Amino acid sequence: MGDGDEAAPGVQFDEHVKAFFLALAAAGKDAWNTWRSDSANKDVYVTFSGIDFSQAPKDGINFSGFEFGDCADFSQCKWRGVDLFRAGATDIFKPGRACFLGASFGYRANFEGATFNDFASFTGASFGDRASFAGAAFGQYASFTGGVEFGAQASFEGAMFDAAARLDAAGFDDGVSFRGATFDGGASFQEAVIGPVANFDGTAFGDWTFFDFAVFKGAVTFNGKPLAQWTEFFRSITHGLAPDTRRALKKMHKRSWKINGSAPDRFLSLSFPNVHFCGDATFSGRSFERRAVFTASQFDRPPDFDAVTNASRIDFTGAHFSFDSRGRLPWDSEVLGCLRTFRKVAEETKNHDLEHDLYIEERKAERGVSLHRLLEEFKRAPITGKPLIIGQLLRQCLWIAIIFGYWALADYGRSVERPLAWLVVSVFIFHYWYALMLTPLKQQVDPANKDYYDQAVWMLALGDAVPFVGHLSIDAGIKKSLYCPSDVCGEHSPIPPLGVQVLVIVQNVVSITLIFFFGLALRNYFKIK
């Protein structure tokens, strides 16, 4: 391979070059690394581009411990993976899947567009700068754990991680795992689809890691690992690696942290704008050393920021929260705890809109938890104790109805438009009821004056839309026309029918409430602490 067959990155390799590498890889790790260590092959770029490793005999090649050098090209490759329903307990460790356990890659390792089925393993692998898995597709249990080391500008842009269902089929906890990995800086997971379980516990990210427009289909954890616990943690995730590989990885990690200022318990600059977190998102135990951007992100469950430090550097501007529960009821106690912790983060970041939103969700959660508790007590209570619990249930249901009404009328004090819109609608609703109640009196009006009477009814509805002033603003003559159309009152002041009097009171209460909600929304919007 030293006679001109080597090619620069991006150049199409001949098929006989790929055949050479396939034959060499099939000979095993020792033969491969002996060839790689030959100085004549130092600058030879390895390519398996487009190879289908799901076909025999190529499905028997195991790349564990291989030293690939710079620009190794596995783009557009395919691997078979494992059928969990038909596999035995040890079959998942047999050849036939993508296995790069402890492999060593140089600059610009290329796995763009590669297809990995189940149990693709890069445990303990090391990559130089600009390693790319852009557009790659992974099946269940993809592993980049075991202290994987990535150089600068690692790319998983547009990658698909699908640890589909049956997460306990083989006793595995993680869908895709980067536990204990280290990224030197500039890593990109933009537009990646990851889930339904992803684990980044103890992962050290260099400056500016991008997750823009990514989708986490399920639970994702970014828990920090204190440096005091790192040695034990590192030993647990690298127990299957050779001692020399473990030592080399540990040395590379410490060097990267020293140069970049990163660590497994801290975040540098992070970018999560427009990310969709479909499940639990956990960031506990991390220190935010620089700015973390979550602008316009969507959370379907309250994220967990327990025991984080420097939370004021987190930007949640425009983040959207549409919290769902795992159960059938609106809320559960776990959600309530996350909400309270997250609200503390909102207070520290001085994000008053978010703090208000979370307070509302916290109150809803408390009602949901209380309702669930009472329902359980009702099931267990004796007959004599059920009436008391029924009363408590009715009270909880009343509060839930009030909360729903608060949302419908004012979006919990966050909307200026909604109470004004309801105020306008209320004029038409109350006009209808006024006209209905005054129909008997209208029948006494001369046909020539019926249009005037209709206008008077509209004035009644419009006037009473203004609290305190409403009915008083209506001229006495108009009141007489409304309530004494045949002049039966004589010299006495007109007295409206009882139903109209009650309706006037109801309209004034409704109008006062809606105007109060309008003012409350303005106050909340301009609130300064």
N, C-alpha and C positions, 0 to 999 in steps of 0.2 A: 504493500500500500504506500510505499515511499517513492513511486515512479511517476507521480503526476495524477493518480486517481483521486487524491484528496481534493475537496472543493470548499469554496468559501460558503458561509451561511447564505441560504436562500437560493443556491444553485441546485438544479435537479441532479440527483445522483443516478448513475446507471444501475440497471437491475443486477448486474453481476457484482457491483459494490455492495448492495444490500445482501445479496446471497453470501458474500464473504463474511459480513458481520453476523448474519444468522448462523452460519456454520461455526463461527468462532464462539458466539454466545452459547450455542448448544453444547459446546465442549466444556462449559462450566466456568465458574468464577476464577479459578486459578489460572486456567489457560488464557482467559480474557485479560486478567490483570498483568500476566507476564508479557503479553503482547503490548499492552498499554504502557508498561514501564520501559519498553525498548525506546531509546532516544530517537531512533529513526521514525517512530510513530507518534512523537510528541505533538505534532501539529496536525494530525489526521483527525478530521471531523467524522464522528460516528453518525450513521443514519439508518433508521428503520422506518422511514417515512412511508405511511400508507400500508404497512404490513398488517395482515389479519392474524393476530396471535390466537384467535379462537379456533383455528384450523390445525389439525394434527399434521406433522409432529411439532409445529411451532408452539402449541399450547403447553408443551412441557418445559419451556425455557423459563428459568428462574433467574431474575436479574439481581438477587440479593448480593450485596457486597461488591458489585461491579464499580470500577472506576471509569467514568465515561469521558472525562476531559471536557474541553470547551465545545459548545454548539452541538451537543447531542440532539438529534432530531427524531422525535417519536410522533410527529404531527400526523393526524388522521389515522393513527393505529387503532386496532380493536382488540379487546380481550373478552374471553368467554365468561368468566365469573363462576358462581356457584349457585345451584338451585337448592335453596334452603329446605324445601319440602322433601327433597329426595336425597339430600346429602346426609351422610353419617356424621357422628360427633367430631371426627377428625378430618373429614373431607375438605373442610374449608381451608385447611392448611396445605393441601396438595397442589401440585402444579395445575395450571389452567386459568389462573387469575393473574392480574398484574401485580407482581411482587418485586419491589425495589428496596427491600429491607436493608438499611445501612448502605445504600448505594451512594456514590460520590459523583456529583456533577460539577462541571466547571461553569464558565460564563455561558449564558444564553441557552440553557437547556430548553428544548422546544417540544411541548406536548399539545400544541394548538390543535383543536378540533378532534383530539383523541377520544375514543369511546371506551370507558372502563365499566365493566359490569360489577357484580358484587365483590366486596372485600379487596378492592384495590389498596395496596399497602405501600406507603413510602416511609414507614416507620424508621426513624433514625437516619434518614437520608440527609445529605447536605447539598445545597445548590449555590452556585455563584450568582453574580448579578444578572438581572433581566431573565430569570426563569419564567417561562410562559405556559400556562394552562388555559389560555383564553379560548373560550368556546368549547372546552372539553366537557364531556358528559360522564357522570359517575353514577353507579348504582348504589346498593346498600353498603353501609359501613366503610366508607372511604376513610383511610387513616393516614394523616400527616402528623401523627403523634410521635412519642419517643424522642422529643427534643430535636425535631427537624429544624435545620438552619437554612434560611433563605437570605441571599444577598439583597442588594438594593433593587428596587423596581420589579419585584415579583408580580406577575399578573395572573389573576383568575377572572378577568373580565368576561362576563357573559357565560361563565361556567355553570353547569347544571349539576347540583348535588341532590340526588333523589334517594333518600334512605327510606323508601316507601314502606309504610305500614309494618306490621309484625316485628316491631323493634326488639322483642324478646325472643324471637324464634331460635336464636342460637346463643342466648345468654349475653348479648352485647348491649351496652348501655347507650352508645353513641351512634348517631347516624353518620355524620362526618366529624372528624376530630382533628383539631390542631393543638391539642393540649401540650403545653410546654414548648411550642415552636417559637422561633425567634425570626422576625423580619427586620432587616437592617434599615429599611426606610423606603417610602414611596410605594408600598404595596397597594395593589388595586383589586378590589372585588366588585367593581362597578357593574351593575345590571346582572349580577350573579343571582341564581335562584338556589337557595340553600335550605334543606330541611328534609323531613319535618323535625329533626333533632340535630343541633350543631353545638360543638363544644370547643370554646377558645379559652378554657381555663388556664391561667398561667402563661398565656401567649404574650410575648413581648413584642410590641409594635414600635418600629422606628417612627421618625417624624412623618406626618401626613400619610395616613392609611385611609384609602378611599373605599367606601361602601355605597357610593351614590346610586340611587335607584335600585338597590338590591332588594330582594324579597326573602325574608326568613319565614318559611312555610310553617314552622312550628317553634318549639322552645329553642332558645339559643342562650348560652352562658358565656360571659366574659369575666368570670370571677378572678380576682387577683390572688396571687400566691406570695405571701411575705417572704422576703429574702432569707429570714431565719429558718423557714421551713423548706427552702428551695432544694437543699441537698437531698432530703428524704423524698420529696416529690419527684425530683429528677431521677432518683434511683428507682422509684416505682414505675415510671413510664418508660424506662430504658432497660428493664431487667432482661429483655430478650436479646440485647445487642452484645456484640463482642466487647471485651474490656477496652481494647484500643480505640474502637469506634466511639464508645461512651466517653472516654477521656477526651478525644478530639472534639466531640460535640460540646462538651462542657467548657472546654477552653475557648471555642468559637463563640459560645453564648456570652461568656464573661467579657470577651474582647468587644463584641458588638454592643453590649450594655454600656461599657466604659466609653466607647467612641460616640454612641448616639444618645446617651443619657436615658435609655429605655431600661425596663426591668419588668419582671413578671407581675409586679404589683402596681404598675403605673401605666398611664396612657400619656403619650405626647399628643401631637395634633391629630385629631380624628375627624373624619368626614362621613356623616350618615344622612345627608339631605335626601328627602323623598324616598326613604327606605320604608318598607312595609314589614312590621313585626307582627306576624299572624298569631304567634303564641307568646309564651313567657319569654321575656328578655331580662337577663340578670347581669348586672355590672357591679356587683358588690365587692367591697374590699379593694377598690382601685383608687389611686391618687391621680387626679387630672392635672397634669403638670402644665398643659397648654390648652388651647381652645379646642373644644369638642362641639361639633356642629350637628344638631339633630333637626334642622329647620325643615318644615313641611313633611316630617316623617309621620307615619301612621302606626299607632299602637293599638292592637286589639285586646291586649291585657296590660294591666298596670306594670310598668317595668320596675325592677328591683334595684335600687341604688343604695342599699343598706351599707353603712360603714364606709362610704366614699369620702374622700377629702378633696378640697378645692372645687366643690360642686358649683361655685359661682362662675366657673369657666365654661360651663355647659350652656349651650344656646338651644333653647326649645322654641324659638320663634316660629309661629305658624304650624307647630306640631298638632296633629289631630289624634284624638283619643275616642275610640268607639268600643268601650270595654265590653267584653263578653265573659260569661262564666263557663266553667267546665261542666257545671251541673244544669239541672232543669230550671232551678230558681235563678233570679236575676244576679244574685251575688253569693259569695261564700267568704268564710272568715279569712282565708289566705289572701284574697283580693283586698280585704279591708286592711290587713297589715301592710301590704305593699302600697296602698293608697296613702296611708299615714306617713310612711317613710318617704314616698315620692313627693308629698306635699312639703316636707321639710326641705327637699332639694329646690322646689319651686320658690320657697321663701328665701333661701340663700341666694338664688339667682335673681331675686327681685322681679320675677316674672309673675306679675299680679293677676293677669288674665288666667294663666295656667293654675296659679294657686286657687283662684276662685272656682275654676272648673273642677279641680280635684276635691275641694271642700264639698261641692255639690255631690260629686260621685261618692265621697266618703259618707255623707248623710244617707244617700240611697242605699249604700252597702250596709250601713247599720240597720236600716229598716228591713232589708232583705235577710240579714243574719238573724234578727229578732223574730221575723216571721217564720223562718225555718226552724228556729229553736222552739217556738210555741207550737208549731205543727207536730214536732216530735214529742213534745210534752203531752199534747192532746191525745196522741195515739196511745201513750203509756198510762195516762191518768185514769183513775177509777171514775165511775159514773158521777159520783158526788162532786168530783173535782172538775169535771168538764165545763159546767156553767161559768166558773171563774175564768177559765182559759178562753172560753168563747168570747167573753167580754174583752179580754186582752187582745184577742185576734181582731175583733171588730175595731178596736182603737188603732191597732197597727194598720189595718186596711184603710181606715179613715185618713191616717197620715200619708199612706201611699197614694191615696186619691188626691190629697192636697198637693203632694209633690208633683203628681201628674198634671194637675191643674196649673201649678206654677210654671211647669215646662210649656204647657200648651199656650198660656197667655203671655209669657214673658221670656221663655227660654232661660229660666232661672235667673232673671235679672240681667241677662247679657244682651238682650235684643231691644233696640230702640224702635225698630219698625213694627215688631209683632204687636205690642200693646196699642200703638196708633192704628194699626190695621183692624184690630178687634174693636176699637172705639168707633171707627167708621161703620163696621159691620153691625155693631150694636144699635146704631141709630135706625137702620132698616128693620132689625128684628123687633125693637120696641115700637116702632111706628106701626108694624103689623099688628102687635097686640093692642096698642091704643085704638087703632081703627076697629079692631074686632070688638072690643069692650064698649066702644061708643056707637056701634051700629044702631042700637035701639033709639038713641038720641038723634042720630043722623036721619032716621026715617021721619022725624018730625020737622025737618028743615024743608023749606020751600025748594022746589027743583031749581029755581034760578040761583039759589045760594049754596048749592051742594059743592061747587068748585071752591068757593070761599071756605066752606067747612073742611074740605080735604086739606087746603093749605094751612088751616088752623091746627089740624092734627099733626101735620109735618112740623109746624113750629113747636108744638108741644114736645115731639120727639127730639128735635134739634136742641131746644132749650134745656131739656133735662140731661142732655149729654154733657153739659157744663156743670160740674158739681157745685153745690151751695147756692149758685145763682139761678140755675135752670128755671124752676117753676116760678120764681119771683120775677124773672125777666119778662114773663108773659103779661101783656097788658090786661087789665081787668075787663075791658070790653071783649077781648078775645076769649077770656075764660067764660064770660057770660054767654058768648056765642056757642062755645063748646058744650057747656053744662046746662044752659037754660035756653035751648033753641026756640022754645015757644013762650019765652018770657014768663015761665011759671014761678020764677024766683021773686018776681016783683021787685021790691026795694031791697030785698035781702041779698047778701053776697052769694055768688054761685058756689055750690058744694059739689065737687066731683064725685062720681060713683066710688064706692069703697074699693072696687077692683082697680080703678085707675089710681087711687091714692097709694095703694100697695105697690102698684107697678112703678109709680114715680119714685118711691123709696128704693125699690130694687134697682132701677136704672141709675139713680144717684150713687148707690153703693158700688155698682159695677163700674161706673165712670170714674169714681174716686180711686178705685183699685187700679184701673188701667193707667190712669195718669200718674199714680204713685209708682207703678212699674216702669213707666217711661222715665220718670225722674231718677229712679233707682239705677236704671241702665246707664244713664248719663253719669251718675255719680260713680258707678263701678268703672266706667270707661276712663274717667279722668282721675281716678283714685291715685293718690300719691302717699307713700309711707315714708 
